């Protein structure tokens, strides 16, 4: 099952990370065993001031977000 974090995601936000984890946990409880994060429709530019100050690139932000989700699972 794939989920897109959305156009307004703040990669460094614990709330945004928890929202994705909650959705994945719901899907896991329904029997889903494979997950994906889709970033293809999200801007290549960071838009959150928190993310801009924390990450040098969008790629690093997405990698950190993805790794946090994996760790949470």
PQR file of N, CA, C, O and H, with PARSE charges and radii, in Angstrom:
ATOM      1  N   UNK A   1       0.848  -1.165   0.000 -0.4000 1.5000
ATOM      2  CA  UNK A   1       0.000   0.000   0.000 -0.0000 2.0000
ATOM      3  C   UNK A   1       0.893   1.227   0.000  0.5500 1.7000
ATOM      4  O   UNK A   1       1.840   1.306   0.782 -0.5500 1.4000
ATOM      5  N   UNK A   2       0.604   2.170  -0.857 -0.4000 1.5000
ATOM      6  CA  UNK A   2       1.394   3.391  -0.951 -0.0000 2.0000
ATOM      7  C   UNK A   2       0.602   4.584  -0.439  0.5500 1.7000
ATOM      8  O   UNK A   2      -0.613   4.670  -0.611 -0.5500 1.4000
ATOM      9  H   UNK A   2      -0.165   2.106  -1.493  0.4000 1.0000
ATOM     10  N   UNK A   3       1.316   5.491   0.187 -0.4000 1.5000
ATOM     11  CA  UNK A   3       0.730   6.707   0.727 -0.0000 2.0000
ATOM     12  C   UNK A   3       1.589   7.873   0.283  0.5500 1.7000
ATOM     13  O   UNK A   3       2.816   7.782   0.283 -0.5500 1.4000
ATOM     14  H   UNK A   3       2.303   5.421   0.327  0.4000 1.0000
ATOM     15  N   UNK A   4       0.952   8.959  -0.091 -0.4000 1.5000
ATOM     16  CA  UNK A   4       1.661  10.199  -0.370 -0.0000 2.0000
ATOM     17  C   UNK A   4       1.551  11.081   0.863  0.5500 1.7000
ATOM     18  O   UNK A   4       0.448  11.305   1.362 -0.5500 1.4000
ATOM     19  H   UNK A   4      -0.045   9.032  -0.090  0.4000 1.0000
ATOM     20  N   UNK A   5       2.677  11.587   1.366 -0.4000 1.5000
ATOM     21  CA  UNK A   5       2.612  12.428   2.559 -0.0000 2.0000
ATOM     22  C   UNK A   5       1.804  13.713   2.356  0.5500 1.7000
ATOM     23  O   UNK A   5       1.378  14.326   3.335 -0.5500 1.4000
ATOM     24  H   UNK A   5       3.573  11.405   0.961  0.4000 1.0000
ATOM     25  N   UNK A   6       1.587  14.129   1.116 -0.4000 1.5000
ATOM     26  CA  UNK A   6       0.772  15.307   0.842 -0.0000 2.0000
ATOM     27  C   UNK A   6       1.592  16.522   0.496  0.5500 1.7000
ATOM     28  O   UNK A   6       2.798  16.574   0.737 -0.5500 1.4000
ATOM     29  H   UNK A   6       1.933  13.631   0.321  0.4000 1.0000
ATOM     30  N   UNK A   7       0.924  17.492  -0.068 -0.4000 1.5000
ATOM     31  CA  UNK A   7       1.599  18.707  -0.534 -0.0000 2.0000
ATOM     32  C   UNK A   7       2.025  19.622   0.602  0.5500 1.7000
ATOM     33  O   UNK A   7       2.913  20.453   0.419 -0.5500 1.4000
ATOM     34  H   UNK A   7      -0.056  17.450  -0.264  0.4000 1.0000
ATOM     35  N   UNK A   8       1.416  19.488   1.761 -0.4000 1.5000
ATOM     36  CA  UNK A   8       1.731  20.385   2.874 -0.0000 2.0000
ATOM     37  C   UNK A   8       2.606  19.721   3.936  0.5500 1.7000
ATOM     38  O   UNK A   8       2.718  20.230   5.051 -0.5500 1.4000
ATOM     39  H   UNK A   8       0.694  18.812   1.910  0.4000 1.0000
ATOM     40  N   UNK A   9       3.222  18.600   3.603 -0.4000 1.5000
ATOM     41  CA  UNK A   9       4.033  17.889   4.586 -0.0000 2.0000
ATOM     42  C   UNK A   9       5.223  18.738   5.030  0.5500 1.7000
ATOM     43  O   UNK A   9       5.880  19.399   4.225 -0.5500 1.4000
ATOM     44  H   UNK A   9       3.132  18.187   2.696  0.4000 1.0000
ATOM     45  N   UNK A  10       5.475  18.695   6.328 -0.4000 1.5000
ATOM     46  CA  UNK A  10       6.703  19.251   6.891 -0.0000 2.0000
ATOM     47  C   UNK A  10       7.520  18.048   7.323  0.5500 1.7000
ATOM     48  O   UNK A  10       7.174  17.362   8.285 -0.5500 1.4000
ATOM     49  H   UNK A  10       4.942  18.158   6.982  0.4000 1.0000
ATOM     50  N   UNK A  11       8.597  17.797   6.612 -0.4000 1.5000
ATOM     51  CA  UNK A  11       9.370  16.569   6.818 -0.0000 2.0000
ATOM     52  C   UNK A  11       9.903  16.437   8.240  0.5500 1.7000
ATOM     53  O   UNK A  11      10.037  15.325   8.751 -0.5500 1.4000
ATOM     54  H   UNK A  11       8.878  18.354   5.830  0.4000 1.0000
ATOM     55  N   UNK A  12      10.205  17.553   8.875 -0.4000 1.5000
ATOM     56  CA  UNK A  12      10.756  17.513  10.230 -0.0000 2.0000
ATOM     57  C   UNK A  12       9.675  17.482  11.313  0.5500 1.7000
ATOM     58  O   UNK A  12       9.993  17.423  12.501 -0.5500 1.4000
ATOM     59  H   UNK A  12      10.096  18.456   8.459  0.4000 1.0000
ATOM     60  N   UNK A  13       8.421  17.520  10.918 -0.4000 1.5000
ATOM     61  CA  UNK A  13       7.315  17.563  11.878 -0.0000 2.0000
ATOM     62  C   UNK A  13       7.007  16.182  12.454  0.5500 1.7000
ATOM     63  O   UNK A  13       6.719  15.238  11.717 -0.5500 1.4000
ATOM     64  H   UNK A  13       8.163  17.568   9.953  0.4000 1.0000
ATOM     65  N   UNK A  14       7.072  16.081  13.771 -0.4000 1.5000
ATOM     66  CA  UNK A  14       6.697  14.819  14.412 -0.0000 2.0000
ATOM     67  C   UNK A  14       5.222  14.516  14.204  0.5500 1.7000
ATOM     68  O   UNK A  14       4.838  13.350  14.107 -0.5500 1.4000
ATOM     69  H   UNK A  14       7.305  16.847  14.369  0.4000 1.0000
ATOM     70  N   UNK A  15       4.391  15.550  14.136 -0.4000 1.5000
ATOM     71  CA  UNK A  15       2.961  15.340  13.893 -0.0000 2.0000
ATOM     72  C   UNK A  15       2.720  14.747  12.505  0.5500 1.7000
ATOM     73  O   UNK A  15       1.903  13.838  12.355 -0.5500 1.4000
ATOM     74  H   UNK A  15       4.703  16.497  14.215  0.4000 1.0000
ATOM     75  N   UNK A  16       3.427  15.256  11.487 -0.4000 1.5000
ATOM     76  CA  UNK A  16       3.266  14.717  10.140 -0.0000 2.0000
ATOM     77  C   UNK A  16       3.785  13.290  10.056  0.5500 1.7000
ATOM     78  O   UNK A  16       3.190  12.445   9.386 -0.5500 1.4000
ATOM     79  H   UNK A  16       4.090  15.995  11.609  0.4000 1.0000
ATOM     80  N   UNK A  17       4.869  13.029  10.721 -0.4000 1.5000
ATOM     81  CA  UNK A  17       5.410  11.662  10.743 -0.0000 2.0000
ATOM     82  C   UNK A  17       4.423  10.715  11.425  0.5500 1.7000
ATOM     83  O   UNK A  17       4.181   9.605  10.951 -0.5500 1.4000
ATOM     84  H   UNK A  17       5.352  13.715  11.265  0.4000 1.0000
ATOM     85  N   UNK A  18       3.864  11.167  12.533 -0.4000 1.5000
ATOM     86  CA  UNK A  18       2.920  10.326  13.267 -0.0000 2.0000
ATOM     87  C   UNK A  18       1.656  10.078  12.465  0.5500 1.7000
ATOM     88  O   UNK A  18       1.068   9.001  12.561 -0.5500 1.4000
ATOM     89  H   UNK A  18       4.061  12.068  12.918  0.4000 1.0000
ATOM     90  N   UNK A  19       1.226  11.056  11.674 -0.4000 1.5000
ATOM     91  CA  UNK A  19       0.029  10.876  10.850 -0.0000 2.0000
ATOM     92  C   UNK A  19       0.239   9.743   9.843  0.5500 1.7000
ATOM     93  O   UNK A  19      -0.653   8.920   9.637 -0.5500 1.4000
ATOM     94  H   UNK A  19       1.703  11.931  11.596  0.4000 1.0000
ATOM     95  N   UNK A  20       1.409   9.703   9.220 -0.4000 1.5000
ATOM     96  CA  UNK A  20       1.699   8.625   8.266 -0.0000 2.0000
ATOM     97  C   UNK A  20       1.807   7.295   9.001  0.5500 1.7000
ATOM     98  O   UNK A  20       1.277   6.284   8.541 -0.5500 1.4000
ATOM     99  H   UNK A  20       2.133  10.372   9.386  0.4000 1.0000
ATOM    100  N   UNK A  21       2.484   7.294  10.127 -0.4000 1.5000
ATOM    101  CA  UNK A  21       2.605   6.052  10.908 -0.0000 2.0000
ATOM    102  C   UNK A  21       1.252   5.531  11.355  0.5500 1.7000
ATOM    103  O   UNK A  21       1.007   4.326  11.318 -0.5500 1.4000
ATOM    104  H   UNK A  21       2.914   8.115  10.501  0.4000 1.0000
ATOM    105  N   UNK A  22       0.382   6.417  11.771 -0.4000 1.5000
ATOM    106  CA  UNK A  22      -0.964   6.005  12.193 -0.0000 2.0000
ATOM    107  C   UNK A  22      -1.697   5.355  11.034  0.5500 1.7000
ATOM    108  O   UNK A  22      -2.346   4.324  11.209 -0.5500 1.4000
ATOM    109  H   UNK A  22       0.581   7.397  11.801  0.4000 1.0000
ATOM    110  N   UNK A  23      -1.599   5.947   9.855 -0.4000 1.5000
ATOM    111  CA  UNK A  23      -2.255   5.378   8.675 -0.0000 2.0000
ATOM    112  C   UNK A  23      -1.662   4.001   8.350  0.5500 1.7000
ATOM    113  O   UNK A  23      -2.402   3.058   8.072 -0.5500 1.4000
ATOM    114  H   UNK A  23      -1.071   6.784   9.713  0.4000 1.0000
ATOM    115  N   UNK A  24      -0.362   3.889   8.384 -0.4000 1.5000
ATOM    116  CA  UNK A  24       0.278   2.603   8.107 -0.0000 2.0000
ATOM    117  C   UNK A  24      -0.103   1.558   9.154  0.5500 1.7000
ATOM    118  O   UNK A  24      -0.297   0.389   8.819 -0.5500 1.4000
ATOM    119  H   UNK A  24       0.239   4.655   8.609  0.4000 1.0000
ATOM    120  N   UNK A  25      -0.210   1.963  10.400 -0.4000 1.5000
ATOM    121  CA  UNK A  25      -0.603   1.020  11.443 -0.0000 2.0000
ATOM    122  C   UNK A  25      -2.030   0.532  11.215  0.5500 1.7000
ATOM    123  O   UNK A  25      -2.328  -0.640  11.447 -0.5500 1.4000
ATOM    124  H   UNK A  25      -0.053   2.912  10.672  0.4000 1.0000
ATOM    125  N   UNK A  26      -2.914   1.423  10.761 -0.4000 1.5000
ATOM    126  CA  UNK A  26      -4.280   1.024  10.430 -0.0000 2.0000
ATOM    127  C   UNK A  26      -4.268  -0.004   9.293  0.5500 1.7000
ATOM    128  O   UNK A  26      -4.976  -1.011   9.342 -0.5500 1.4000
ATOM    129  H   UNK A  26      -2.672   2.375  10.573  0.4000 1.0000
ATOM    130  N   UNK A  27      -3.459   0.267   8.281 -0.4000 1.5000
ATOM    131  CA  UNK A  27      -3.370  -0.644   7.144 -0.0000 2.0000
ATOM    132  C   UNK A  27      -2.742  -1.974   7.553  0.5500 1.7000
ATOM    133  O   UNK A  27      -3.173  -3.034   7.098 -0.5500 1.4000
ATOM    134  H   UNK A  27      -2.884   1.084   8.242  0.4000 1.0000
ATOM    135  N   UNK A  28      -1.730  -1.917   8.407 -0.4000 1.5000
ATOM    136  CA  UNK A  28      -1.100  -3.140   8.904 -0.0000 2.0000
ATOM    137  C   UNK A  28      -2.102  -3.995   9.667  0.5500 1.7000
ATOM    138  O   UNK A  28      -2.123  -5.218   9.524 -0.5500 1.4000
ATOM    139  H   UNK A  28      -1.381  -1.056   8.777  0.4000 1.0000
ATOM    140  N   UNK A  29      -2.924  -3.354  10.469 -0.4000 1.5000
ATOM    141  CA  UNK A  29      -3.956  -4.076  11.218 -0.0000 2.0000
ATOM    142  C   UNK A  29      -4.974  -4.734  10.294  0.5500 1.7000
ATOM    143  O   UNK A  29      -5.626  -5.707  10.673 -0.5500 1.4000
ATOM    144  H   UNK A  29      -2.908  -2.360  10.585  0.4000 1.0000
ATOM    145  N   UNK A  30      -5.109  -4.200   9.080 -0.4000 1.5000
ATOM    146  CA  UNK A  30      -6.023  -4.774   8.085 -0.0000 2.0000
ATOM    147  C   UNK A  30      -5.345  -5.847   7.234  0.5500 1.7000
ATOM    148  O   UNK A  30      -5.973  -6.436   6.354 -0.5500 1.4000
ATOM    149  H   UNK A  30      -4.580  -3.410   8.773  0.4000 1.0000
ATOM    150  N   UNK A  31      -4.050  -6.101   7.501 -0.4000 1.5000
ATOM    151  CA  UNK A  31      -3.352  -7.170   6.808 -0.0000 2.0000
ATOM    152  C   UNK A  31      -2.333  -6.746   5.770  0.5500 1.7000
ATOM    153  O   UNK A  31      -1.690  -7.602   5.164 -0.5500 1.4000
ATOM    154  H   UNK A  31      -3.539  -5.623   8.215  0.4000 1.0000
ATOM    155  N   UNK A  32      -2.167  -5.461   5.547 -0.4000 1.5000
ATOM    156  CA  UNK A  32      -1.178  -4.988   4.567 -0.0000 2.0000
ATOM    157  C   UNK A  32       0.224  -5.226   5.125  0.5500 1.7000
ATOM    158  O   UNK A  32       0.484  -4.958   6.297 -0.5500 1.4000
ATOM    159  H   UNK A  32      -2.690  -4.765   6.040  0.4000 1.0000
ATOM    160  N   UNK A  33       1.122  -5.728   4.283 -0.4000 1.5000
ATOM    161  CA  UNK A  33       2.485  -6.029   4.731 -0.0000 2.0000
ATOM    162  C   UNK A  33       3.571  -5.275   3.967  0.5500 1.7000
ATOM    163  O   UNK A  33       4.735  -5.311   4.363 -0.5500 1.4000
ATOM    164  H   UNK A  33       0.910  -5.946   3.330  0.4000 1.0000
ATOM    165  N   UNK A  34       3.215  -4.600   2.889 -0.4000 1.5000
ATOM    166  CA  UNK A  34       4.186  -3.833   2.101 -0.0000 2.0000
ATOM    167  C   UNK A  34       3.707  -2.390   1.979  0.5500 1.7000
ATOM    168  O   UNK A  34       2.535  -2.133   1.703 -0.5500 1.4000
ATOM    169  H   UNK A  34       2.269  -4.571   2.567  0.4000 1.0000
ATOM    170  N   UNK A  35       4.627  -1.457   2.189 -0.4000 1.5000
ATOM    171  CA  UNK A  35       4.280  -0.053   2.194 -0.0000 2.0000
ATOM    172  C   UNK A  35       5.218   0.741   1.298  0.5500 1.7000
ATOM    173  O   UNK A  35       6.359   0.343   1.062 -0.5500 1.4000
ATOM    174  H   UNK A  35       5.579  -1.666   2.414  0.4000 1.0000
ATOM    175  N   UNK A  36       4.726   1.859   0.808 -0.4000 1.5000
ATOM    176  CA  UNK A  36       5.542   2.762   0.007 -0.0000 2.0000
ATOM    177  C   UNK A  36       5.165   4.195   0.298  0.5500 1.7000
ATOM    178  O   UNK A  36       4.016   4.493   0.623 -0.5500 1.4000
ATOM    179  H   UNK A  36       3.799   2.183   1.000  0.4000 1.0000
ATOM    180  N   UNK A  37       6.141   5.084   0.180 -0.4000 1.5000
ATOM    181  CA  UNK A  37       5.897   6.520   0.295 -0.0000 2.0000
ATOM    182  C   UNK A  37       6.093   7.124  -1.083  0.5500 1.7000
ATOM    183  O   UNK A  37       7.133   6.920  -1.708 -0.5500 1.4000
ATOM    184  H   UNK A  37       7.074   4.841  -0.085  0.4000 1.0000
ATOM    185  N   UNK A  38       5.109   7.861  -1.558 -0.4000 1.5000
ATOM    186  CA  UNK A  38       5.167   8.460  -2.888 -0.0000 2.0000
ATOM    187  C   UNK A  38       5.447   9.953  -2.772  0.5500 1.7000
ATOM    188  O   UNK A  38       4.670  10.697  -2.173 -0.5500 1.4000
ATOM    189  H   UNK A  38       4.264   8.026  -1.050  0.4000 1.0000
ATOM    190  N   UNK A  39       6.553  10.375  -3.346 -0.4000 1.5000
ATOM    191  CA  UNK A  39       6.929  11.782  -3.316 -0.0000 2.0000
ATOM    192  C   UNK A  39       6.833  12.431  -4.694  0.5500 1.7000
ATOM    193  O   UNK A  39       7.239  13.581  -4.861 -0.5500 1.4000
ATOM    194  H   UNK A  39       7.184   9.770  -3.832  0.4000 1.0000
ATOM    195  N   UNK A  40       6.303  11.715  -5.679 -0.4000 1.5000
ATOM    196  CA  UNK A  40       6.360  12.187  -7.057 -0.0000 2.0000
ATOM    197  C   UNK A  40       5.505  13.417  -7.344  0.5500 1.7000
ATOM    198  O   UNK A  40       5.814  14.146  -8.287 -0.5500 1.4000
ATOM    199  H   UNK A  40       5.972  10.781  -5.543  0.4000 1.0000
ATOM    200  N   UNK A  41       4.465  13.681  -6.596 -0.4000 1.5000
ATOM    201  CA  UNK A  41       3.619  14.848  -6.839 -0.0000 2.0000
ATOM    202  C   UNK A  41       3.893  15.983  -5.858  0.5500 1.7000
ATOM    203  O   UNK A  41       3.113  16.931  -5.762 -0.5500 1.4000
ATOM    204  H   UNK A  41       4.213  13.089  -5.830  0.4000 1.0000
ATOM    205  N   UNK A  42       4.990  15.886  -5.141 -0.4000 1.5000
ATOM    206  CA  UNK A  42       5.348  16.890  -4.148 -0.0000 2.0000
ATOM    207  C   UNK A  42       6.439  17.782  -4.725  0.5500 1.7000
ATOM    208  O   UNK A  42       7.321  17.313  -5.444 -0.5500 1.4000
ATOM    209  H   UNK A  42       5.624  15.116  -5.220  0.4000 1.0000
ATOM    210  N   UNK A  43       6.371  19.068  -4.405 -0.4000 1.5000
ATOM    211  CA  UNK A  43       7.345  20.035  -4.905 -0.0000 2.0000
ATOM    212  C   UNK A  43       8.774  19.583  -4.613  0.5500 1.7000
ATOM    213  O   UNK A  43       9.053  18.965  -3.585 -0.5500 1.4000
ATOM    214  H   UNK A  43       5.654  19.448  -3.821  0.4000 1.0000
ATOM    215  N   UNK A  44       9.647  19.902  -5.522 -0.4000 1.5000
ATOM    216  CA  UNK A  44      11.070  19.592  -5.335 -0.0000 2.0000
ATOM    217  C   UNK A  44      11.747  20.612  -4.423  0.5500 1.7000
ATOM    218  O   UNK A  44      12.895  20.424  -4.021 -0.5500 1.4000
ATOM    219  H   UNK A  44       9.420  20.404  -6.356  0.4000 1.0000
ATOM    220  N   UNK A  45      11.042  21.679  -4.101 -0.4000 1.5000
ATOM    221  CA  UNK A  45      11.585  22.726  -3.231 -0.0000 2.0000
ATOM    222  C   UNK A  45      10.972  22.606  -1.846  0.5500 1.7000
ATOM    223  O   UNK A  45       9.771  22.373  -1.709 -0.5500 1.4000
ATOM    224  H   UNK A  45      10.110  21.832  -4.428  0.4000 1.0000
ATOM    225  N   UNK A  46      11.788  22.764  -0.832 -0.4000 1.5000
ATOM    226  CA  UNK A  46      11.284  22.774   0.540 -0.0000 2.0000
ATOM    227  C   UNK A  46      10.488  24.051   0.761  0.5500 1.7000
ATOM    228  O   UNK A  46      10.902  25.124   0.321 -0.5500 1.4000
ATOM    229  H   UNK A  46      12.764  22.954  -0.943  0.4000 1.0000
ATOM    230  N   UNK A  47       9.349  23.944   1.439 -0.4000 1.5000
ATOM    231  CA  UNK A  47       8.513  25.122   1.649 -0.0000 2.0000
ATOM    232  C   UNK A  47       8.405  25.524   3.116  0.5500 1.7000
ATOM    233  O   UNK A  47       8.106  26.680   3.415 -0.5500 1.4000
ATOM    234  H   UNK A  47       9.013  23.072   1.796  0.4000 1.0000
ATOM    235  N   UNK A  48       8.639  24.609   4.014 -0.4000 1.5000
ATOM    236  CA  UNK A  48       8.541  24.893   5.443 -0.0000 2.0000
ATOM    237  C   UNK A  48       9.839  25.534   5.945  0.5500 1.7000
ATOM    238  O   UNK A  48      10.936  25.071   5.630 -0.5500 1.4000
ATOM    239  H   UNK A  48       8.882  23.671   3.770  0.4000 1.0000
ATOM    240  N   UNK A  49       9.697  26.593   6.722 -0.4000 1.5000
ATOM    241  CA  UNK A  49      10.881  27.250   7.298 -0.0000 2.0000
ATOM    242  C   UNK A  49      11.671  26.280   8.177  0.5500 1.7000
ATOM    243  O   UNK A  49      12.901  26.314   8.201 -0.5500 1.4000
ATOM    244  H   UNK A  49       8.806  26.968   6.978  0.4000 1.0000
ATOM    245  N   UNK A  50      10.948  25.408   8.905 -0.4000 1.5000
ATOM    246  CA  UNK A  50      11.630  24.412   9.748 -0.0000 2.0000
ATOM    247  C   UNK A  50      12.473  23.465   8.897  0.5500 1.7000
ATOM    248  O   UNK A  50      13.609  23.147   9.249 -0.5500 1.4000
ATOM    249  H   UNK A  50       9.949  25.381   8.886  0.4000 1.0000
ATOM    250  N   UNK A  51      11.912  23.020   7.781 -0.4000 1.5000
ATOM    251  CA  UNK A  51      12.650  22.111   6.902 -0.0000 2.0000
ATOM    252  C   UNK A  51      13.826  22.814   6.237  0.5500 1.7000
ATOM    253  O   UNK A  51      14.909  22.239   6.124 -0.5500 1.4000
ATOM    254  H   UNK A  51      10.989  23.278   7.494  0.4000 1.0000
ATOM    255  N   UNK A  52      13.625  24.045   5.799 -0.4000 1.5000
ATOM    256  CA  UNK A  52      14.694  24.796   5.134 -0.0000 2.0000
ATOM    257  C   UNK A  52      15.880  24.987   6.070  0.5500 1.7000
ATOM    258  O   UNK A  52      17.033  24.920   5.643 -0.5500 1.4000
ATOM    259  H   UNK A  52      12.745  24.512   5.891  0.4000 1.0000
ATOM    260  N   UNK A  53      15.594  25.225   7.344 -0.4000 1.5000
ATOM    261  CA  UNK A  53      16.693  25.419   8.305 -0.0000 2.0000
ATOM    262  C   UNK A  53      17.353  24.105   8.708  0.5500 1.7000
ATOM    263  O   UNK A  53      18.494  24.100   9.171 -0.5500 1.4000
ATOM    264  H   UNK A  53      14.658  25.279   7.690  0.4000 1.0000
ATOM    265  N   UNK A  54      16.652  23.006   8.539 -0.4000 1.5000
ATOM    266  CA  UNK A  54      17.175  21.708   8.994 -0.0000 2.0000
ATOM    267  C   UNK A  54      17.862  20.901   7.894  0.5500 1.7000
ATOM    268  O   UNK A  54      18.828  20.186   8.160 -0.5500 1.4000
ATOM    269  H   UNK A  54      15.725  23.010   8.164  0.4000 1.0000
ATOM    270  N   UNK A  55      17.368  21.013   6.662 -0.4000 1.5000
ATOM    271  CA  UNK A  55      17.865  20.160   5.576 -0.0000 2.0000
ATOM    272  C   UNK A  55      18.500  20.991   4.465  0.5500 1.7000
ATOM    273  O   UNK A  55      18.010  22.063   4.111 -0.5500 1.4000
ATOM    274  H   UNK A  55      16.583  21.593   6.446  0.4000 1.0000
ATOM    275  N   UNK A  56      19.589  20.478   3.929 -0.4000 1.5000
ATOM    276  CA  UNK A  56      20.255  21.154   2.807 -0.0000 2.0000
ATOM    277  C   UNK A  56      19.509  20.934   1.495  0.5500 1.7000
ATOM    278  O   UNK A  56      19.554  21.783   0.604 -0.5500 1.4000
ATOM    279  H   UNK A  56      19.987  19.607   4.216  0.4000 1.0000
ATOM    280  N   UNK A  57      18.821  19.796   1.372 -0.4000 1.5000
ATOM    281  CA  UNK A  57      18.113  19.474   0.131 -0.0000 2.0000
ATOM    282  C   UNK A  57      16.800  18.767   0.445  0.5500 1.7000
ATOM    283  O   UNK A  57      16.611  18.229   1.536 -0.5500 1.4000
ATOM    284  H   UNK A  57      18.784  19.107   2.096  0.4000 1.0000
ATOM    285  N   UNK A  58      15.908  18.778  -0.526 -0.4000 1.5000
ATOM    286  CA  UNK A  58      14.649  18.045  -0.399 -0.0000 2.0000
ATOM    287  C   UNK A  58      14.923  16.555  -0.284  0.5500 1.7000
ATOM    288  O   UNK A  58      14.233  15.849   0.451 -0.5500 1.4000
ATOM    289  H   UNK A  58      16.062  19.215  -1.412  0.4000 1.0000
ATOM    290  N   UNK A  59      15.916  16.079  -0.999 -0.4000 1.5000
ATOM    291  CA  UNK A  59      16.265  14.663  -0.953 -0.0000 2.0000
ATOM    292  C   UNK A  59      16.625  14.227   0.468  0.5500 1.7000
ATOM    293  O   UNK A  59      16.194  13.169   0.926 -0.5500 1.4000
ATOM    294  H   UNK A  59      16.476  16.653  -1.596  0.4000 1.0000
ATOM    295  N   UNK A  60      17.410  15.042   1.155 -0.4000 1.5000
ATOM    296  CA  UNK A  60      17.767  14.711   2.537 -0.0000 2.0000
ATOM    297  C   UNK A  60      16.546  14.739   3.446  0.5500 1.7000
ATOM    298  O   UNK A  60      16.423  13.916   4.352 -0.5500 1.4000
ATOM    299  H   UNK A  60      17.760  15.901   0.782  0.4000 1.0000
ATOM    300  N   UNK A  61      15.644  15.683   3.205 -0.4000 1.5000
ATOM    301  CA  UNK A  61      14.420  15.764   4.005 -0.0000 2.0000
ATOM    302  C   UNK A  61      13.563  14.519   3.797  0.5500 1.7000
ATOM    303  O   UNK A  61      13.059  13.935   4.756 -0.5500 1.4000
ATOM    304  H   UNK A  61      15.743  16.352   2.469  0.4000 1.0000
ATOM    305  N   UNK A  62      13.405  14.120   2.547 -0.4000 1.5000
ATOM    306  CA  UNK A  62      12.591  12.941   2.252 -0.0000 2.0000
ATOM    307  C   UNK A  62      13.229  11.670   2.788  0.5500 1.7000
ATOM    308  O   UNK A  62      12.527  10.775   3.260 -0.5500 1.4000
ATOM    309  H   UNK A  62      13.814  14.594   1.767  0.4000 1.0000
ATOM    310  N   UNK A  63      14.536  11.582   2.720 -0.4000 1.5000
ATOM    311  CA  UNK A  63      15.231  10.411   3.261 -0.0000 2.0000
ATOM    312  C   UNK A  63      15.054  10.336   4.775  0.5500 1.7000
ATOM    313  O   UNK A  63      14.805   9.259   5.317 -0.5500 1.4000
ATOM    314  H   UNK A  63      15.105  12.309   2.337  0.4000 1.0000
ATOM    315  N   UNK A  64      15.181  11.468   5.458 -0.4000 1.5000
ATOM    316  CA  UNK A  64      15.014  11.491   6.906 -0.0000 2.0000
ATOM    317  C   UNK A  64      13.585  11.113   7.294  0.5500 1.7000
ATOM    318  O   UNK A  64      13.371  10.340   8.228 -0.5500 1.4000
ATOM    319  H   UNK A  64      15.384  12.342   5.018  0.4000 1.0000
ATOM    320  N   UNK A  65      12.605  11.668   6.566 -0.4000 1.5000
ATOM    321  CA  UNK A  65      11.205  11.355   6.812 -0.0000 2.0000
ATOM    322  C   UNK A  65      10.953   9.859   6.603  0.5500 1.7000
ATOM    323  O   UNK A  65      10.325   9.206   7.436 -0.5500 1.4000
ATOM    324  H   UNK A  65      12.779  12.296   5.807  0.4000 1.0000
ATOM    325  N   UNK A  66      11.447   9.328   5.488 -0.4000 1.5000
ATOM    326  CA  UNK A  66      11.258   7.910   5.165 -0.0000 2.0000
ATOM    327  C   UNK A  66      11.893   7.011   6.212  0.5500 1.7000
ATOM    328  O   UNK A  66      11.295   6.019   6.627 -0.5500 1.4000
ATOM    329  H   UNK A  66      11.957   9.858   4.811  0.4000 1.0000
ATOM    330  N   UNK A  67      13.096   7.352   6.636 -0.4000 1.5000
ATOM    331  CA  UNK A  67      13.787   6.553   7.640 -0.0000 2.0000
ATOM    332  C   UNK A  67      13.053   6.595   8.977  0.5500 1.7000
ATOM    333  O   UNK A  67      13.020   5.594   9.693 -0.5500 1.4000
ATOM    334  H   UNK A  67      13.582   8.158   6.299  0.4000 1.0000
ATOM    335  N   UNK A  68      12.464   7.741   9.323 -0.4000 1.5000
ATOM    336  CA  UNK A  68      11.691   7.836  10.558 -0.0000 2.0000
ATOM    337  C   UNK A  68      10.441   6.950  10.487  0.5500 1.7000
ATOM    338  O   UNK A  68      10.059   6.323  11.475 -0.5500 1.4000
ATOM    339  H   UNK A  68      12.491   8.554   8.741  0.4000 1.0000
ATOM    340  N   UNK A  69       9.815   6.906   9.319 -0.4000 1.5000
ATOM    341  CA  UNK A  69       8.641   6.047   9.155 -0.0000 2.0000
ATOM    342  C   UNK A  69       9.054   4.576   9.270  0.5500 1.7000
ATOM    343  O   UNK A  69       8.396   3.791   9.954 -0.5500 1.4000
ATOM    344  H   UNK A  69      10.125   7.415   8.516  0.4000 1.0000
ATOM    345  N   UNK A  70      10.135   4.216   8.604 -0.4000 1.5000
ATOM    346  CA  UNK A  70      10.623   2.832   8.675 -0.0000 2.0000
ATOM    347  C   UNK A  70      10.938   2.453  10.107  0.5500 1.7000
ATOM    348  O   UNK A  70      10.569   1.372  10.564 -0.5500 1.4000
ATOM    349  H   UNK A  70      10.669   4.853   8.048  0.4000 1.0000
ATOM    350  N   UNK A  71      11.619   3.339  10.815 -0.4000 1.5000
ATOM    351  CA  UNK A  71      11.960   3.063  12.208 -0.0000 2.0000
ATOM    352  C   UNK A  71      10.700   2.924  13.067  0.5500 1.7000
ATOM    353  O   UNK A  71      10.649   2.092  13.972 -0.5500 1.4000
ATOM    354  H   UNK A  71      11.919   4.218  10.444  0.4000 1.0000
ATOM    355  N   UNK A  72       9.696   3.735  12.780 -0.4000 1.5000
ATOM    356  CA  UNK A  72       8.447   3.672  13.528 -0.0000 2.0000
ATOM    357  C   UNK A  72       7.666   2.393  13.290  0.5500 1.7000
ATOM    358  O   UNK A  72       6.921   1.935  14.157 -0.5500 1.4000
ATOM    359  H   UNK A  72       9.737   4.411  12.044  0.4000 1.0000
ATOM    360  N   UNK A  73       7.843   1.818  12.102 -0.4000 1.5000
ATOM    361  CA  UNK A  73       7.155   0.567  11.808 -0.0000 2.0000
ATOM    362  C   UNK A  73       7.819  -0.592  12.521  0.5500 1.7000
ATOM    363  O   UNK A  73       7.374  -1.733  12.392 -0.5500 1.4000
ATOM    364  H   UNK A  73       8.448   2.189  11.398  0.4000 1.0000
TER
END
